[in-house]
């Protein structure tokens, strides 16, 4: 207990932090400091490593067999990936809210009492106190005080999310990771969660991953923008939202698309059979001028990889190969000088 | 209307026919047992142990076998459950991480499942001799537990594996270990399905004659301790059915009827208990 008390800080800092799943580079050399007792929002397009980042911070990446980490991630100055970290104590210190509220298969009371029981609170009186205190804090007490023994599954989804907040608070965490906690909720339930987050950030370090810009603007003190696992920009929320430095951030928060390579032609091969796709790509390129950029959409990583290798062998420049969404991959090819045919 | 539609209709009809045949045979089994057993099912049958000359048409009942069977089956289910749940947990991918030993263990369990129960009986008999036990309730329970262990582990394992990982995550996020998560949160979610697993095992245990033949033995008395031999309903059916008198054979059907009733009662009870936990399941 004493050892824990001495670690006062709860800021989260990353230094050249990378995450790989197998050969896929998911988070790319992030260096950022998320200030303590503030709300940091991570604004990311879907599928760009937001959940992965949060799952690194509470060591949920441990469950992924092919995950590999380089660099340093520290909470309150302590390296969370160092071998002498007690993962259960770390997770006690870091609460988590998921996209879809996930109550435990037990009553409302037991959901909140579960954590304290794990960590040795056994007396019914003490548990009653904690349950009430946390439900009040999560703004749910008035709605459930008469039916604490009802199964958590009967609550509305917004209530379930607030129950999850109460549950996360029940073990006295210092940090709360919220992974798009409102994406499954209606606007009214969303507003309540946002209010709650505003109140919580006075006492907890909150990291909120979201792709809802107006939400991020409303609640955050600090903000960082990730794009395909790379940190584009980080800074105090006001500056970042009012005067973003990077054009990509500017485009993202204003809902515009941003492309650093001007694209001259597009080719959708997602529905073609693979043997044709290379031929199609070459035919398309042969009609283009040198220096122009072709954007190809291809299905599945192996096919996209083969296609990229083939075009590279033809002498074209592969600017980028990356996953867009689901199983769709995107290849940017720049046509080179000499004609291939 | 073409071949595809015709094939579709034919398949549906075949399915319906098979279902009908199955229901018909179930009806026949129950019907025959009831028709022949019910007249012989007197209050004496379920409240008394066999009197002198019972197997030749004398007075008495099969209370010895009812009590013996319940003791054997419950004992075996409890013993097997104590062993099966940890095994099923350890086979989960959180623990085994897809290791080779887990694959081998599953294969071994599937093999054990297929071994006829008379072989378990023979094994139990050898074990008993080796340990210096006589034919006893204890030996019967141990042997029956071995018979039902494979089916129990495999069903429990499937049940636990079918639970979405997202149910586990909030528990891990609160700083629970794998053991705490599985024993406190997951088992709750799985309880109705786990009780079905136990029920299947119970059905097999109470109906098995071959494995208790040499291990629990047979006696006309109600067992007073684990070291005394115990009767069982399947063997009561077996012995009475082998008798030449029609009256005694009818009593065999009456015993079978009691066996059916016991299984039915246990099933209904388990359903009710399962239903109580069903409502807190997260879907």
Interface residues (C-beta under 8 A of the other chain):
Chain A: X58 X60 X63 X65 X88 X89 X90 X91 X92 X94 X95 X96 X98 X100 X102 X103 X104 X105 X106 X107 X114 X115 X118 X119 X151 X152 X153 X164 X167 X168 X170 X171
Chain B: X94 X97 X98 X165 X166 X167 X169 X170 X171 X172 X173 X174 X175 X176 X177 X180 X184 X185 X188 X189 X279 X280 X281 X282 X283
